Amino acid sequence: MADVVIVSFGFLHAAAPDADVVLDLRAFRDPHVDPRMRQLTGRDRLVQRTVIGTRGVRPLLRATVRQVAAYSQGPSVDRIVIGSGCAGGRHRSVVVAERLARRLRRRGHHVTVQHRDISKPVVQR
C-alpha cells in the first residue's frame, strides 16, 4: 500500500506544492469571513465543524479516498502526494487534510500530514 503525504497550504502564500492530486478548496465557504473564526485555524473545533458541515466537503473526502485507492493500484506507486489548498492555508485546507488523513489511516495507509502555511499571518482581504 502506498504511503500518503498530505500538504495543506494557502494559494495566497505560494504556489501549490508538487503533488499527484491537488484539492482546491477555495470554491467552498470560507470560515475566514466570520470574524469569530478569522484568527482560529483548522485545529479549532468551531472551524472543523464549519468546514465539515459545508455542503460538498464530505463527498469530496470520499472521492479523494477512492482516488488514492485507484492510484495505489498502479504498478509503481509507492508514494502519493496530495495538496489541500485554500486561500490562506489556515482553515479549510487544514481541516480537509486532517480528515482525509484519518480516513486513509483507517484503510491501512501510512499518512504524513504537513501544514505548510498554518503559522503564517492571516491573509487580509
PyRosetta script that sets phi, psi and omega in degrees:
from pyrosetta import init, pose_from_sequence

init()
pose = pose_from_sequence("MADVVIVSFGFLHAAAPDADVVLDLRAFRDPHVDPRMRQLTGRDRLVQRTVIGTRGVRPLLRATVRQVAAYSQGPSVDRIVIGSGCAGGRHRSVVVAERLARRLRRRGHHVTVQHRDISKPVVQR")
pose.set_psi(1, 137.8)
pose.set_omega(1, -176.8)
pose.set_phi(2, -70.2)
pose.set_psi(2, 143.5)
pose.set_omega(2, 169.3)
pose.set_phi(3, -74.0)
pose.set_psi(3, 147.8)
pose.set_omega(3, -179.7)
pose.set_phi(4, -122.5)
pose.set_psi(4, 132.5)
pose.set_omega(4, 173.6)
pose.set_phi(5, -116.3)
pose.set_psi(5, 126.0)
pose.set_omega(5, 178.4)
pose.set_phi(6, -115.5)
pose.set_psi(6, 126.2)
pose.set_omega(6, -179.7)
pose.set_phi(7, -117.6)
pose.set_psi(7, 114.2)
pose.set_omega(7, 173.1)
pose.set_phi(8, -86.1)
pose.set_psi(8, 146.4)
pose.set_omega(8, -174.7)
pose.set_phi(9, -159.4)
pose.set_psi(9, 167.5)
pose.set_omega(9, 175.5)
pose.set_phi(10, -114.2)
pose.set_psi(10, 125.7)
pose.set_omega(10, 178.7)
pose.set_phi(11, -60.7)
pose.set_psi(11, -28.2)
pose.set_omega(11, -177.5)
pose.set_phi(12, -80.2)
pose.set_psi(12, -8.1)
pose.set_omega(12, 178.2)
pose.set_phi(13, -96.1)
pose.set_psi(13, -39.3)
pose.set_omega(13, -178.8)
pose.set_phi(14, -168.6)
pose.set_psi(14, 171.1)
pose.set_omega(14, 179.6)
pose.set_phi(15, -62.6)
pose.set_psi(15, 158.4)
pose.set_omega(15, 176.2)
pose.set_phi(16, -59.6)
pose.set_psi(16, 147.4)
pose.set_omega(16, 177.1)
pose.set_phi(17, -67.5)
pose.set_psi(17, 160.3)
pose.set_omega(17, 174.8)
pose.set_phi(18, -67.2)
pose.set_psi(18, 114.3)
pose.set_omega(18, -173.0)
pose.set_phi(19, -143.8)
pose.set_psi(19, 156.7)
pose.set_omega(19, 174.8)
pose.set_phi(20, -75.4)
pose.set_psi(20, -33.6)
pose.set_omega(20, -179.4)
pose.set_phi(21, -136.2)
pose.set_psi(21, 132.2)
pose.set_omega(21, 175.2)
pose.set_phi(22, -121.0)
pose.set_psi(22, 122.2)
pose.set_omega(22, 175.7)
pose.set_phi(23, -95.4)
pose.set_psi(23, 114.3)
pose.set_omega(23, 179.0)
pose.set_phi(24, -95.3)
pose.set_psi(24, 103.0)
pose.set_omega(24, -173.7)
pose.set_phi(25, -91.6)
pose.set_psi(25, 5.6)
pose.set_omega(25, -178.0)
pose.set_phi(26, -64.6)
pose.set_psi(26, -19.2)
pose.set_omega(26, 179.8)
pose.set_phi(27, -75.7)
pose.set_psi(27, -15.7)
pose.set_omega(27, -178.7)
pose.set_phi(28, -91.0)
pose.set_psi(28, 153.4)
pose.set_omega(28, -179.1)
pose.set_phi(29, -49.5)
pose.set_psi(29, 134.5)
pose.set_omega(29, -174.9)
pose.set_phi(30, -98.3)
pose.set_psi(30, 116.9)
pose.set_omega(30, 177.1)
pose.set_phi(31, -60.4)
pose.set_psi(31, -20.8)
pose.set_omega(31, -179.0)
pose.set_phi(32, -57.0)
pose.set_psi(32, -29.6)
pose.set_omega(32, -176.4)
pose.set_phi(33, -73.4)
pose.set_psi(33, -16.8)
pose.set_omega(33, 176.7)
pose.set_phi(34, -88.4)
pose.set_psi(34, 116.7)
pose.set_omega(34, -177.1)
pose.set_phi(35, -55.1)
pose.set_psi(35, -28.3)
pose.set_omega(35, 179.1)
pose.set_phi(36, -66.6)
pose.set_psi(36, -24.9)
pose.set_omega(36, -175.0)
pose.set_phi(37, -107.5)
pose.set_psi(37, -9.6)
pose.set_omega(37, -172.9)
pose.set_phi(38, -52.8)
pose.set_psi(38, -45.1)
pose.set_omega(38, -177.3)
pose.set_phi(39, -88.4)
pose.set_psi(39, -4.6)
pose.set_omega(39, 178.6)
pose.set_phi(40, -82.3)
pose.set_psi(40, 176.8)
pose.set_omega(40, 175.3)
pose.set_phi(41, -130.6)
pose.set_psi(41, 178.5)
pose.set_omega(41, 177.5)
pose.set_phi(42, -66.8)
pose.set_psi(42, -3.1)
pose.set_omega(42, 175.3)
pose.set_phi(43, -87.3)
pose.set_psi(43, -10.6)
pose.set_omega(43, 179.9)
pose.set_phi(44, -89.6)
pose.set_psi(44, 137.7)
pose.set_omega(44, -174.3)
pose.set_phi(45, -57.9)
pose.set_psi(45, -41.0)
pose.set_omega(45, 179.9)
pose.set_phi(46, -59.3)
pose.set_psi(46, -43.6)
pose.set_omega(46, 178.9)
pose.set_phi(47, -66.2)
pose.set_psi(47, -44.0)
pose.set_omega(47, -180.0)
pose.set_phi(48, -58.1)
pose.set_psi(48, -49.2)
pose.set_omega(48, -179.4)
pose.set_phi(49, -61.2)
pose.set_psi(49, -41.1)
pose.set_omega(49, -178.9)
pose.set_phi(50, -64.9)
pose.set_psi(50, -47.0)
pose.set_omega(50, -177.9)
pose.set_phi(51, -66.5)
pose.set_psi(51, -48.7)
pose.set_omega(51, -178.5)
pose.set_phi(52, -65.0)
pose.set_psi(52, -29.7)
pose.set_omega(52, 177.9)
pose.set_phi(53, -78.8)
pose.set_psi(53, -5.9)
pose.set_omega(53, -179.8)
pose.set_phi(54, -73.7)
pose.set_psi(54, 129.2)
pose.set_omega(54, -179.9)
pose.set_phi(55, -54.4)
pose.set_psi(55, 128.4)
pose.set_omega(55, 176.6)
pose.set_phi(56, 100.6)
pose.set_psi(56, -20.4)
pose.set_omega(56, -176.3)
pose.set_phi(57, -68.8)
pose.set_psi(57, -46.6)
pose.set_omega(57, -179.8)
pose.set_phi(58, -62.5)
pose.set_psi(58, -44.5)
pose.set_omega(58, 175.8)
pose.set_phi(59, -60.8)
pose.set_psi(59, -35.1)
pose.set_omega(59, 177.1)
pose.set_phi(60, -64.0)
pose.set_psi(60, -41.8)
pose.set_omega(60, 177.4)
pose.set_phi(61, -60.8)
pose.set_psi(61, -46.5)
pose.set_omega(61, 179.4)
pose.set_phi(62, -60.7)
pose.set_psi(62, -43.9)
pose.set_omega(62, -179.2)
pose.set_phi(63, -64.8)
pose.set_psi(63, -37.1)
pose.set_omega(63, -179.6)
pose.set_phi(64, -69.3)
pose.set_psi(64, -38.1)
pose.set_omega(64, 175.0)
pose.set_phi(65, -59.7)
pose.set_psi(65, -43.2)
pose.set_omega(65, 177.8)
pose.set_phi(66, -65.2)
pose.set_psi(66, -36.7)
pose.set_omega(66, 179.2)
pose.set_phi(67, -65.7)
pose.set_psi(67, -42.0)
pose.set_omega(67, 177.2)
pose.set_phi(68, -62.1)
pose.set_psi(68, -40.9)
pose.set_omega(68, 177.6)
pose.set_phi(69, -60.3)
pose.set_psi(69, -40.9)
pose.set_omega(69, 179.1)
pose.set_phi(70, -66.2)
pose.set_psi(70, -46.0)
pose.set_omega(70, 177.7)
pose.set_phi(71, -60.1)
pose.set_psi(71, -37.8)
pose.set_omega(71, -178.1)
pose.set_phi(72, -64.1)
pose.set_psi(72, -22.5)
pose.set_omega(72, 179.3)
pose.set_phi(73, -73.5)
pose.set_psi(73, -16.9)
pose.set_omega(73, -178.2)
pose.set_phi(74, -60.7)
pose.set_psi(74, 149.8)
pose.set_omega(74, -174.5)
pose.set_phi(75, -69.8)
pose.set_psi(75, -21.7)
pose.set_omega(75, -175.5)
pose.set_phi(76, -127.8)
pose.set_psi(76, 22.3)
pose.set_omega(76, -178.1)
pose.set_phi(77, -91.9)
pose.set_psi(77, 115.4)
pose.set_omega(77, 175.6)
pose.set_phi(78, -116.0)
pose.set_psi(78, -9.5)
pose.set_omega(78, -179.4)
pose.set_phi(79, -151.4)
pose.set_psi(79, 132.5)
pose.set_omega(79, 178.2)
pose.set_phi(80, -121.6)
pose.set_psi(80, 128.5)
pose.set_omega(80, 179.0)
pose.set_phi(81, -108.9)
pose.set_psi(81, 128.9)
pose.set_omega(81, 179.1)
pose.set_phi(82, -119.9)
pose.set_psi(82, 128.6)
pose.set_omega(82, 173.4)
pose.set_phi(83, -98.2)
pose.set_psi(83, 132.9)
pose.set_omega(83, 178.4)
pose.set_phi(84, -119.4)
pose.set_psi(84, 102.6)
pose.set_omega(84, -170.9)
pose.set_phi(85, -119.4)
pose.set_psi(85, 141.8)
pose.set_omega(85, 170.8)
pose.set_phi(86, -132.7)
pose.set_psi(86, -167.8)
pose.set_omega(86, -176.3)
pose.set_phi(87, -63.8)
pose.set_psi(87, -55.9)
pose.set_omega(87, -174.2)
pose.set_phi(88, -104.3)
pose.set_psi(88, -11.2)
pose.set_omega(88, 177.9)
pose.set_phi(89, 77.9)
pose.set_psi(89, 19.7)
pose.set_omega(89, -177.1)
pose.set_phi(90, -116.6)
pose.set_psi(90, -21.2)
pose.set_omega(90, -172.2)
pose.set_phi(91, -117.1)
pose.set_psi(91, -87.4)
pose.set_omega(91, -174.2)
pose.set_phi(92, -57.3)
pose.set_psi(92, -45.6)
pose.set_omega(92, -176.3)
pose.set_phi(93, -63.4)
pose.set_psi(93, -37.0)
pose.set_omega(93, -179.3)
pose.set_phi(94, -68.7)
pose.set_psi(94, -47.3)
pose.set_omega(94, -179.0)
pose.set_phi(95, -61.7)
pose.set_psi(95, -47.8)
pose.set_omega(95, -178.5)
pose.set_phi(96, -64.1)
pose.set_psi(96, -41.0)
pose.set_omega(96, 178.5)
pose.set_phi(97, -60.2)
pose.set_psi(97, -45.8)
pose.set_omega(97, -178.4)
pose.set_phi(98, -67.8)
pose.set_psi(98, -42.4)
pose.set_omega(98, -179.9)
pose.set_phi(99, -68.3)
pose.set_psi(99, -38.8)
pose.set_omega(99, 177.0)
pose.set_phi(100, -63.6)
pose.set_psi(100, -43.6)
pose.set_omega(100, 178.2)
pose.set_phi(101, -58.3)
pose.set_psi(101, -44.6)
pose.set_omega(101, -179.9)
pose.set_phi(102, -59.5)
pose.set_psi(102, -45.7)
pose.set_omega(102, -179.3)
pose.set_phi(103, -64.8)
pose.set_psi(103, -40.7)
pose.set_omega(103, -179.0)
pose.set_phi(104, -70.1)
pose.set_psi(104, -37.6)
pose.set_omega(104, 177.3)
pose.set_phi(105, -62.1)
pose.set_psi(105, -38.4)
pose.set_omega(105, 178.4)
pose.set_phi(106, -63.4)
pose.set_psi(106, -22.0)
pose.set_omega(106, 179.0)
pose.set_phi(107, -96.7)
pose.set_psi(107, 9.1)
pose.set_omega(107, 172.9)
pose.set_phi(108, 96.4)
pose.set_psi(108, 2.3)
pose.set_omega(108, 179.3)
pose.set_phi(109, -78.9)
pose.set_psi(109, 145.7)
pose.set_omega(109, 168.7)
pose.set_phi(110, -86.6)
pose.set_psi(110, 119.8)
pose.set_omega(110, -173.7)
pose.set_phi(111, -123.6)
pose.set_psi(111, 133.5)
pose.set_omega(111, 172.8)
pose.set_phi(112, -115.5)
pose.set_psi(112, 133.6)
pose.set_omega(112, 179.3)
pose.set_phi(113, -116.8)
pose.set_psi(113, 132.4)
pose.set_omega(113, 175.9)
pose.set_phi(114, -123.9)
pose.set_psi(114, 133.2)
pose.set_omega(114, 177.4)
pose.set_phi(115, -108.9)
pose.set_psi(115, 91.4)
pose.set_omega(115, -172.4)
pose.set_phi(116, -60.6)
pose.set_psi(116, -41.6)
pose.set_omega(116, -169.7)
pose.set_phi(117, -117.7)
pose.set_psi(117, 9.1)
pose.set_omega(117, -175.4)
pose.set_phi(118, -60.3)
pose.set_psi(118, -29.6)
pose.set_omega(118, -177.4)
pose.set_phi(119, -92.9)
pose.set_psi(119, -0.9)
pose.set_omega(119, 179.8)
pose.set_phi(120, -76.8)
pose.set_psi(120, 158.6)
pose.set_omega(120, -179.7)
pose.set_phi(121, -59.6)
pose.set_psi(121, 151.0)
pose.set_omega(121, 175.5)
pose.set_phi(122, -60.4)
pose.set_psi(122, 133.3)
pose.set_omega(122, 179.8)
pose.set_phi(123, -72.4)
pose.set_psi(123, 129.1)
pose.set_omega(123, 177.9)
pose.set_phi(124, -88.3)
pose.set_psi(124, 121.4)
pose.set_omega(124, -180.0)
pose.set_phi(125, -129.2)
pose.dump_pdb("model.pdb")
